[in-house]
Amino acid sequence: MTPVQMLACMRSKPDASITVFHKSRNRVGHNTSLLTGSAMIGCTLNYREEFYAGWAPQVETVSIYCNLVDVDRLKHLLTSEDWKAPGFDAGGTIYRLRDEYHSPPRPPCKTYEEVLTRQKECEILIAIGDASRRVS
């Protein structure tokens, strides 16, 4: 999933979020910061599919794997909330789109030109962050 696709999804679905998570396994010794086993990290874009609302939570919730590098390009548009699950040695960050970047409710695109217009809106928002990173 590209940054433009991620942003388009987050703009169209107010409940959408990106979850970055990590989990460590097999810590040993008195100093629990020593990791001798394994660890995992992941990143998913999550939202609710309204078509399936009320049928089953497993079908209603959509999670799509995304690349951490792509999320980094969107951080200037997102808020972040850290979370931890101490009993599981897990934690991460939940990113949500800032209110000012949500698009107003719009019907689905009917023409390819409308798709390109919405894609260009997302590209412009992402480019603002890319330009500020180059300056600093």
N, C-alpha and C positions, 0 to 999 in steps of 0.2 A: 504494500500500500504506500503510495507516494505522499509527501507532505500536503500536496494540493487535495488529494482524495481524503486524507484525514481531516483537514480543515473544513472541506465541504460537508463532510458527514457531521462534524461537531457543530457547524453553523446551522444545519438543518434540523438537528435533534438536540433540544435543550438539555436532555438528561445525559448526553454523551460525555464520557470521560476517558482519559488514558491512564492506565495503571501500570506503573513500573514496580516490579517486585524482585526481592532477592530472598533466598533461603540458604542457610548453611547447615551442614550435617557433620556429625562426628567430631565435635570439639573435644579436646582432651586436656588434661593437666589442670593445675590450680589456676592458672591464668587463662580464662575462657576466651581471650582474644587469639589464642593459638588455634589455627585451623589446620587439621591434618587430614581431614576427609575430603569432602566435595562441597560444591556450592552451585547454585543455579540462579540465573537472572532472566527476567522476561519482561515483555512490554506488550500490552494489549489495548486496543481501542474497544470500549464497551458502550453499548446502548440498548434500549428496549425497542423491539419491533412491535409497533402498535397493532399490526394485523393479527398477531397471535395473543393479544392481551386477554387474560383470563383463562386461556386454555391450559397452559402449563408453564411454570417459570423457566424450565430448562429450554423450552422452545422460544419463549418470549425474549430471553436475554441473548444478545449477540456479542461475541468476543472475537476480535480479529487481531492476529499477531501483527505487530509493527516493529520497525527498526528503531533502536534508540537514537541513532544519528538523525533520523528524520524528526523525531520528537524534539531534539535539540533545536532544530530550525524553527519550531513553533513556540518555544518557551516564552518569547516576548508577548505572545497573545494569550497566555495561560496563567491561571492561578495554581498554586501548589499546596498540597496538604500531606504532611508526612504521617505514616501509620506504622505501628509495630505490633507484632504478635509474639511477645517474649517467650511464651511457653513453647513456641515452635521455631525459635531462632529465625523469624521471618520479619520482613518489613518492606517499606517502599514508599512511593509517593503517588498520590492521585492528582492528576492535572485536569483542570476544567477550563473551558473557554471563558475568558472575561466577558462580562455582560455586554460591553460596548461593541464586541465583535460578532454577536449573534445576528443572524439575518432575520428580518421580519418574516412572519409566516407567508410562504409563497406556494402556489400550486406547482406540481411537477412540471418540468420543462416539456414543451410541446414541439419545439424545433431545435435543431442542432445549434442555431445561432444563440438561443437562450442558454444552452449548455456551455457554449464557449464564453458567453458573457459572465456567467457565474464562476467559471474556471478562472477567468482573468481577474475577477474580484479577489479570489483566494491567492492567486500568484502575486498580486500587488501587496496584499497584507504580509505575505511571507517575505517579499523582497525588502520591505521596510526593516525587518529584523536582520536580514543578510547584510544590508548596507550599513547598519549601525555596528555590526560585528567587525566589518572591514575597517571602519573608522577608528575603533578603539583598540 
